[in-house]
């Protein structure tokens, strides 16, 4: 039995660079198989290091990449069974050459930069394959979706330069924070499971919206009490101040709220320090957007129809709202045309978690509009030559579709 030696001097000289043109950077799940204890500790520290791509150690059933020590403690027959019958890419660490389909051989002693680059490259390849399979599954499941996608492709906007939109695609993956971590395969079941729907009316977003409406109607300062710390809404419902952190709000928003424990107080401006409130206030639309995302967590509001064409009535102000992967692409598509969520997933080839989250947040801000059939909106002639952000994003959207 041999201990893996890692030569790490080359890591700082050749930093890893993710291919942001093909995917949003996300954590790579790595399984370590057949390693004796010391070797496992060495590789675990390496993979968790600052120089490595964002990685986490998992079991081989859920891995993006499997790293196998051919000279380790597992019998060769067991190793062969593992990497010959798995669709997951396998990196084999061995002193002797190893060949086979879906296998990458790295000679010992292992050079850190080669191992890490191989992990990232193989993870990207696997995810591109997964994207293609997801799109094929969606298209194969519905003739209506195929017709709708064909219609949208025939009426897509003119291609333009996409530098701004391309930069928007290089966001770090805040998808888990705002869009949950539901297993991707569950979104592709013939019938969407009931637990992938949620009722906004029993969550914090509905409570805050009701108090905003009351503050506007009465033109008074209104406070919500009973959540640990008060939430104060003022300036005719436009501003919100609270000592609750985003982490605390996220925890509250994730579960239904028991309104029986809440109290709603009408406050006189003379009894509170409005100037102090303004210093720590947030816009209520920005808070509602975040809270809706935290409540949704990649789930769909109850009553939503995946096959009903929808659009957004106005472009959400993403410069001040919480931004997550693919939000810009979705805003560009839904502002330009009416399209179903199922056809959106096939057209952009992105996870439903982002589509459902974006829908939930837009619905909370009152931006969603339902349509009887797919529509491509024709902009006024004065806007047809606009080369601003929207034009560039729409051009990027077309290019993304053409490359699929």
Buried (B, 14 or more C-beta within 10 A) or exposed (E): EBBBEBEBEEBEEBEBEBEBEEBBBBBBBBBBBBBBEEBBEBBBEBBEEEBBBBBEBBEBEEBBBBBBBBBBEBEEEEBBEBBEEBEBBBBBBBEEEBEEEBBBBBBBEBBBBBBBBBBBBBBBBBBEEBBEEBBEBBBEBBEEBBEBBEBBEEBBBEBBEBEBBBEBBEBEBBBBBBBBEBEEEEBBEEEBEEEBBBEBEBBBBBBBBBBBEBBBEEEBBBBBBBBEEBBBBBBBBBBBBBEBEBEBBBEBBBEEBEEEEBEBEEBEEEEBEBEEBEEEBEBBBBBBBBBBBBBBBBBBBEEBEBEBBBBBEEBBEBEEBBBBBBBBBBBBBBBBBBBBBBBBBBBBBBBBBBBBBBBBBBBBBEBBBEBEEBBBEEBEEEEEEBEEBBBBBBBBBBBBBEEE
